[in-house]
Amino acid sequence: MPDRTQRTVRDLRRGNRSALLRHLYFEGPLSRLELGRDTGLSAGSVSNVMAELIADGLVERAGVADSDGGRPRILLKVAADYGRLIGVDIGETRVRVGLFDLDLTELAFTEHPLVDSARDVAHLVHLVLDGLRTVIAESGVDPSRVLGVGVGVPGIVEQGWDSAVVHGQTIGWEAVPLGRLLRAGTSLPLYIENGAKTLGQAEMWFGAGRGARDAVIALIGSGVGACVVADGKPYRGTTSSAGEWGHTTMRVGGRRCRCGSRGCLEAYVGAASLLERWGGAPAGAGEEAALAALLERAKHDREAAALLDETAEYLGAGIADLVNLFNPERIVIGGWAGLLLGPRLLPAVRAAAAEYALRHPGGHAAIDLGRLGADAVTVGAATLPLARFLDHGGRPPVPGTPLRARAVGEYDGGAPRVRPARLPRAASGRGVVGGDR
């Protein structure tokens, strides 16, 4: 009985520490008074936990705010330099590795284009491990300060207790033990998730999805995927494959999709399929350059313009399916191709979605472009170790628990919803943009 009481008190303190650190991260800078008011914790609990977090170096002063008739209030914030996070985007046309501080300011990054897509697993593992070494060396950070590495991948991720297996049907990955392969080359904590879901977490935490409880974050790159968030939590399905929106059937007996089926949305909207339908891409051009060429050609070529109009209708119809199935309040279009096509296609996409969706749910669904740029999958991957850091109050996980971050989109009642988002910043001066997926 005494042991049970001791565990309960320890768990309570751990929960208080996590709740305060998490709230301060998303809503700070805040005073101790504001933290108590927002979280419902007593002044004594807030004072004790904050003193502990400051002593550990996780929290620091962020200035002073005036108080009505009393002493000035000291503002606190999470210390951005406490540790480092690494995000990895394994796309179909490139591998991108970024190193961030806790404010998700990018301090170093490296990119490697993929000539033969993402099929060569051994080559990809080599590129990722080389990228980890490169960004750590370029930033000069002590590897012990890296809190973890998040990896976004194209495919379904089957989470295990100490590893992750990836099923990527469109790129020929059959039960690839990616977690085990990466762990053989690094001792850093690893968190692996589907790229669309990491994009979804980034946009829900810091971008166009912030403040929504029911949303769909769509990733349009070489292929098409989505992260479905219902009541602030991701809808994952039985095997974590929910969100394979690109493989919903848009046309029975239609074009052959890379997955082997016919008539999938991806076969009409994905960049690879769109460029194949066009057939006019400049010789030797990568997908991003080719898609930009298509957009330019459409300004004075009727056939190119008609192809984009047809693509907008397919995309709008696919979004209407999301509206009718999930009744989201917000649909965010992201991914490098989605953001490249968005300015040209968005009005027609909205019109087609309104035409194909039921009027009542359609009238309550906003359709917008993502705000974090084409590198949002890298940022989202970095949020995987960040989520675990916040969930555990900045402490290592309890021995025997899996190295797995909080599921994408979960907010403990909506913590990151109150104040305007602070957008992650890139080190290169380009903003959080650029690259293929």
C-alpha positions in Angstrom: 0.0 0.0 0.0 2.7 2.6 0.8 4.4 1.8 -2.5 1.1 2.5 -4.4 0.8 5.9 -2.7 4.4 6.8 -3.5 3.8 5.9 -7.2 0.7 7.9 -7.3 2.3 11.0 -5.9 5.3 10.6 -8.3 2.9 10.2 -11.2 1.0 13.3 -10.1 4.1 15.4 -10.0 5.2 14.1 -13.4 1.9 14.9 -14.8 2.0 18.5 -13.4 5.5 19.0 -14.8 4.4 17.8 -18.2 1.2 19.9 -18.2 3.1 23.1 -17.2 6.0 22.5 -19.6 3.6 21.8 -22.5 1.4 24.7 -21.8 4.3 27.1 -21.4 5.8 25.8 -24.7 2.7 26.5 -26.8 1.4 29.6 -25.0 4.4 31.2 -23.4 5.9 33.5 -22.3 3.6 33.3 -19.3 3.8 34.3 -15.6 3.4 31.8 -12.8 0.0 33.4 -12.1 -1.1 32.8 -15.7 0.2 29.2 -15.7 -1.9 28.5 -12.6 -5.0 30.1 -14.0 -4.7 28.3 -17.3 -3.9 24.9 -16.0 -6.0 24.9 -12.8 -3.0 24.0 -10.7 -2.4 25.6 -7.3 0.1 28.4 -6.8 2.2 26.1 -4.7 2.3 23.4 -7.3 3.2 25.9 -10.1 5.9 27.5 -8.0 7.5 24.2 -7.1 7.4 22.8 -10.7 8.7 26.0 -12.2 11.6 26.2 -9.7 12.5 22.6 -10.7 12.3 23.3 -14.4 14.4 26.5 -14.0 17.0 24.6 -12.0 17.1 21.9 -14.7 17.7 24.6 -17.4 14.4 23.8 -19.3 12.8 27.1 -18.4 14.2 30.6 -18.4 13.1 34.2 -17.7 11.6 36.0 -20.7 11.1 39.5 -19.3 8.8 41.3 -16.9 5.1 42.3 -17.4 3.3 45.1 -15.5 0.9 44.1 -12.8 -2.3 45.9 -11.7 -1.3 47.5 -8.4 1.2 44.8 -7.5 4.8 43.7 -8.1 5.8 43.2 -11.8 5.2 39.7 -13.0 8.2 37.6 -14.2 7.5 36.0 -17.5 8.9 32.5 -18.2 9.4 30.5 -21.4 10.9 27.2 -22.5 14.6 27.6 -23.1 15.2 27.1 -26.8 18.8 26.2 -26.4 18.2 23.4 -23.8 18.4 20.8 -26.5 18.3 20.0 -30.2 15.8 18.2 -32.4 16.4 16.5 -35.8 13.7 16.0 -38.4 14.2 13.8 -41.4 12.0 13.8 -44.5 12.4 10.6 -46.6 10.5 11.7 -49.7 10.2 10.0 -53.1 12.6 12.5 -54.8 14.9 13.5 -52.0 16.1 13.0 -48.4 16.2 16.1 -46.2 17.6 16.3 -42.7 17.2 19.4 -40.5 18.5 20.2 -37.1 16.4 22.6 -34.9 16.4 24.2 -31.5 13.3 23.8 -29.3 11.7 26.8 -31.0 12.0 24.9 -34.2 14.4 27.4 -35.7 16.4 25.4 -38.3 20.1 25.6 -37.4 21.5 23.3 -40.1 20.1 21.1 -42.9 21.3 18.9 -45.8 19.4 17.6 -48.8 20.2 14.7 -51.1 18.2 14.2 -54.4 17.0 10.7 -55.2 17.6 9.7 -58.9 15.7 6.4 -58.7 13.0 7.4 -56.2 12.9 5.9 -52.8 13.1 2.2 -53.6 16.7 1.5 -52.6 16.3 1.1 -48.8 20.0 0.6 -48.1 20.9 3.8 -50.0 18.3 5.7 -48.1 19.5 4.5 -44.8 23.0 5.6 -45.7 21.8 9.0 -46.7 19.8 9.5 -43.5 22.7 8.4 -41.3 25.1 10.6 -43.3 22.7 13.5 -42.9 22.5 13.1 -39.2 26.3 13.2 -38.9 26.5 16.2 -41.3 24.0 18.5 -39.4 25.5 17.6 -36.0 28.9 18.5 -37.3 27.9 21.7 -39.1 26.0 23.0 -36.0 28.8 22.0 -33.6 26.2 20.6 -31.2 27.2 17.9 -28.7 25.3 14.8 -29.8 24.2 14.2 -26.1 22.1 17.4 -26.5 20.1 15.9 -29.3 16.7 14.9 -27.8 15.8 12.7 -30.7 15.4 12.1 -34.4 12.0 12.1 -36.1 11.6 10.5 -39.5 8.8 11.0 -41.9 8.4 8.3 -44.5 6.1 7.5 -47.5 4.0 4.5 -46.4 2.2 2.9 -43.6 4.2 2.7 -40.3 3.6 -0.2 -38.1 4.9 0.8 -34.6 6.7 -1.7 -32.4 8.0 -1.5 -28.9 11.5 -0.8 -30.0 11.3 -0.4 -33.8 9.1 0.5 -36.7 8.2 -1.4 -39.9 7.2 0.5 -43.0 4.8 -0.8 -45.7 5.1 1.4 -48.8 3.2 -0.3 -51.6 3.7 2.5 -54.2 7.4 2.4 -53.8 7.9 -1.3 -53.4 8.6 -1.4 -49.6 7.2 -4.6 -48.1 7.6 -4.7 -44.3 10.9 -2.7 -44.4 12.4 -2.8 -40.8 13.4 0.8 -41.1 13.7 1.4 -37.3 16.1 -1.5 -36.9 18.2 -0.5 -39.9 18.6 3.1 -38.6 19.2 2.0 -35.1 22.2 0.0 -36.3 23.9 3.2 -37.3 22.9 5.7 -34.5 22.3 5.6 -30.8 20.0 8.7 -31.0 16.4 8.1 -30.0 14.3 7.5 -33.2 10.7 8.2 -33.9 9.3 7.1 -37.3 5.9 8.1 -38.7 4.1 8.5 -42.0 5.1 11.7 -43.7 1.5 13.0 -44.2 1.0 12.6 -40.4 4.1 14.5 -39.6 3.0 17.2 -41.9 -0.4 17.1 -40.2 1.2 17.6 -36.7 3.3 20.5 -37.9 0.3 22.3 -39.5 -2.0 21.5 -36.5 0.6 22.8 -34.0 2.0 25.8 -35.8 0.3 26.4 -39.1 -3.0 26.5 -41.0 -4.7 23.8 -38.8 -4.0 25.6 -35.5 -7.2 26.1 -33.5 -9.2 23.4 -35.3 -10.5 20.3 -33.6 -11.7 18.5 -36.7 -9.4 18.9 -39.7 -7.8 17.1 -42.6 -4.2 18.0 -43.6 -3.6 16.8 -47.2 -0.1 16.1 -48.5 0.2 16.4 -52.3 3.7 15.6 -53.6 4.7 12.8 -56.0 1.9 10.9 -54.3 -1.1 11.9 -52.2 -1.9 11.3 -48.5 -3.7 12.9 -45.6 -3.7 13.2 -41.9 -7.3 13.1 -40.5 -7.8 14.8 -37.1 -11.0 14.2 -35.3 -11.8 16.0 -32.0 -8.2 16.9 -31.7 -6.9 13.4 -32.1 -5.7 11.6 -35.2 -7.8 8.9 -36.8 -5.4 6.1 -37.3 -7.5 3.0 -38.1 -6.7 -0.6 -37.1 -3.2 -0.7 -38.6 -2.4 3.0 -38.6 -3.1 3.2 -42.3 -6.0 5.7 -42.1 -5.4 8.7 -44.3 -4.4 6.9 -47.5 -6.7 9.3 -49.2 -4.7 9.1 -52.5 -5.9 5.5 -53.0 -9.6 6.2 -52.7 -11.3 5.4 -56.1 -12.2 8.5 -58.1 -13.1 6.7 -61.4 -14.0 3.0 -61.7 -11.7 1.4 -64.3 -9.7 4.6 -64.6 -6.0 5.2 -64.9 -3.6 2.7 -63.5 -2.2 3.9 -60.2 1.2 3.2 -58.8 -0.4 1.1 -56.1 -1.7 -1.3 -58.8 -5.3 -0.4 -58.6 -7.2 1.7 -61.2 -8.9 5.1 -60.8 -7.2 6.2 -57.6 -7.2 10.0 -56.7 -3.4 9.8 -56.8 -3.5 8.7 -60.4 -5.1 12.1 -61.3 -3.8 14.5 -58.7 -0.3 13.3 -57.7 2.6 15.2 -59.3 4.1 12.1 -60.9 0.8 11.1 -62.5 -0.1 14.7 -63.5 3.3 15.1 -65.3 2.8 11.7 -67.0 -0.6 12.8 -68.2 0.9 16.1 -69.5 3.8 14.4 -71.4 5.4 17.8 -72.1 7.9 18.0 -69.2 11.4 19.4 -70.2 13.9 16.5 -70.8 15.9 15.8 -67.6 13.8 18.1 -65.4 12.9 17.0 -61.9 9.3 16.8 -60.8 9.3 20.3 -59.2 10.9 22.0 -62.2 8.6 20.0 -64.5 5.4 21.0 -62.6 6.5 24.7 -62.6 7.0 24.4 -66.4 3.4 23.0 -66.7 2.0 25.9 -64.7 3.9 28.4 -66.9 2.8 26.6 -70.1 -0.9 26.7 -69.0 -0.8 30.5 -69.1 -0.8 30.4 -73.0 -1.6 26.7 -73.8 -5.2 25.5 -73.8 -4.4 21.8 -73.4 -2.1 22.5 -70.4 -4.7 24.8 -68.9 -7.5 22.2 -69.5 -5.3 19.5 -67.7 -4.9 21.7 -64.7 -8.7 22.5 -64.7 -9.4 18.8 -64.8 -6.9 18.2 -61.9 -8.7 20.9 -59.9 -12.0 19.2 -60.4 -10.6 15.8 -59.3 -9.0 17.3 -56.3 -12.2 19.2 -55.4 -14.2 16.0 -55.7 -11.7 14.2 -53.5 -12.0 16.9 -50.9 -15.8 16.7 -51.1 -15.4 13.0 -50.1 -13.4 14.1 -47.1 -16.1 16.6 -46.2 -18.9 14.0 -46.5 -17.0 11.3 -44.6 -15.4 13.3 -41.8 -17.2 16.6 -41.5 -14.1 18.6 -40.9 -14.1 22.3 -40.1 -10.8 22.8 -42.0 -9.0 21.2 -44.9 -5.4 22.2 -45.4 -3.6 21.5 -48.7 0.2 21.0 -48.2 3.1 19.2 -49.7 5.4 20.7 -52.3 3.1 20.0 -55.2 0.0 21.1 -53.4 1.6 24.4 -52.5 3.0 24.9 -56.0 -0.4 24.2 -57.6 -2.4 25.9 -54.9 -2.4 29.5 -56.1 -3.5 28.4 -59.6 -6.0 25.7 -58.6 -7.5 26.7 -55.3 -10.5 28.8 -56.5 -11.5 25.9 -58.9 -10.9 23.3 -56.1 -13.2 25.2 -53.7 -15.8 25.5 -56.4 -15.7 21.7 -57.3 -15.7 20.8 -53.6 -18.8 22.9 -53.1 -20.5 21.2 -56.1 -19.7 17.6 -55.0 -20.1 17.9 -51.2 -23.3 17.9 -49.3 -24.4 21.5 -48.7 -24.6 21.5 -45.0 -21.1 20.1 -44.1 -19.6 21.7 -47.2 -20.8 25.1 -46.0 -18.9 24.6 -42.7 -15.5 23.5 -44.2 -12.8 26.0 -45.0 -10.2 24.9 -47.6 -6.8 26.6 -47.3 -3.2 26.1 -48.2 -0.6 25.1 -45.6 1.5 27.8 -44.0 4.7 26.0 -43.2 6.0 25.6 -46.8 7.2 22.6 -48.7 9.6 21.5 -45.9 6.9 21.1 -43.4 7.4 17.3 -43.3 10.9 17.9 -41.9 9.5 20.3 -39.3 6.7 17.8 -38.5 9.3 15.0 -38.1 11.1 17.1 -35.6 7.9 17.5 -33.6 7.9 13.7 -32.9 10.8 13.9 -30.4 9.5 17.3 -29.3 6.2 15.7 -28.4 7.9 13.0 -26.3 10.0 15.7 -24.6 7.0 17.6 -23.6 4.9 14.6 -22.6 7.6 13.4 -20.2 8.2 16.8 -18.7 11.6 17.1 -20.3 12.8 13.9 -18.6 13.8 10.5 -20.1 10.9 8.1 -20.6 10.2 5.5 -17.9 12.4 2.4 -18.5 10.5 -0.3 -20.3 8.2 2.0 -22.2 8.4 2.3 -26.1 10.2 5.1 -27.7 7.1 6.5 -29.3 5.9 10.1 -29.3 2.4 11.3 -28.6 0.1 10.4 -31.5 -0.1 13.1 -34.1 -2.5 15.8 -33.3 -3.2 15.1 -29.7 -3.3 18.3 -27.6 -4.4 17.4 -24.0 -7.6 19.4 -24.5 -6.3 21.8 -27.1 -3.2 23.4 -25.4 -1.8 24.9 -28.6 -5.0 26.8 -29.5 -5.2 30.0 -27.5 -2.6 32.3 -29.0 -1.4 33.0 -32.5 1.2 30.4 -33.6 4.8 31.3 -33.8 5.9 29.8 -37.1 9.1 27.8 -37.2 12.0 29.7 -38.9 14.5 28.3 -41.3 18.2 29.0 -41.1 18.7 29.5 -44.8 16.7 32.7 -45.1 14.3 31.1 -47.5 11.6 30.5 -45.0 10.4 27.0 -44.5 10.1 26.2 -48.2 11.7 24.3 -51.0 12.3 20.7 -52.2 10.4 17.7 -53.4 8.5 14.9 -51.8 
